Amino acid sequence: MNTLHNFLFNVYPYVCLSVFLMGSLARFDRDQYTWKSDSSQMLRAGQLRWGSNLFHAGILFLFFGHAVGLLTPHWVYDPFISPANKQMLAVVAGGVAGLVCFVGLTLLLHRRIFDPRIRLTSHRTDLFILVILWVQLMLGLVTLPYSISHSDGATMLALSHWAQSVVTFRPDASVLVDMAWPFKVHLVLGMTIFLLFPFSRLVHVWSGFATLAYVLRPYQVVRSRRLGLHTREER
């Protein structure tokens, strides 16, 4: 295990997570007016409707699928499903969600690049982050044949072991030494997205999750002024 490998998978995850958390907090505290998705729906809605819906449906499934698949200990699901079957389930479900997300993101990227009005109103970071996400999705789809060719579940177990070792602050990059290159690049680019998160429009994801709090809030009471005037007139 060389120095670069050790840095990328033992140290770099904590660099990315630290910047992700502290950077998001600093941006919310200092630049709240930039905390938005910068929607361009008013300029052109048709392609955005399809692209945005497909992209968000796919990316949410992929995010939670990766989180549950990588961070759930083996002993939790072992009585119900074998590692080989779990890996195949992840390949099929992740492949479908990845394709849906890829189509949606391609529509969004095409819209940003080839529509003159939208391109002029887009920040360079908008295009940059879309390209990175597009490449990341491509890499994720490239890993699928590698996972199918090693259908014993060993790949999934190695990736889960590494992810859980990072979360428990006992990073173990040795399990990734013999991993195929698409998996390694996919992991590094995924961590880099977390690193860039606070400096891009991706920060609006925090607001999306925060809206779940509205479910627990009491109903807003609205009183009509006109009703009050009628009451006074009657008196």
Salt bridges, closest charged atoms under 4 A:
ASP38 OD1 - LYS36 NZ 3.57
ASP38 OD2 - HIS123 NE2 3.96
ASP78 OD1 - HIS74 NE2 3.40
ASP115 OD2 - ARG44 NH1 3.17
ASP126 OD2 - ARG112 NH1 3.87
ASP126 OD1 - ARG201 NH1 3.72
ASP172 OD2 - HIS161 NE2 2.94
GLU233 OE1 - HIS230 ND1 3.89
